Amino acid sequence: MGMLSKKEKEELLKLSKSLKLREDFQNTKTNSLSKKEKINLDDYIKFLTITNALIDNRPKPFKKIEGDNFAI
């Protein structure tokens, strides 16, 4: 992760003081630990989509891998 701009630091500081955001994260943690039922795939994908939008995780451009000798 690169260096944060002054504006980004201010935004994170403001968010860290949000009681509502803290409650939301606590509810998410509590709900994830207490449920033993199967997860609905559509709801999970919707959750991931919203979470990705919140963290602004932009996908990296696709880079084609060329060659024929790969090690994992």
Order of alpha helices (4+ residues) and beta strands (2+ residues): alpha-alpha-alpha
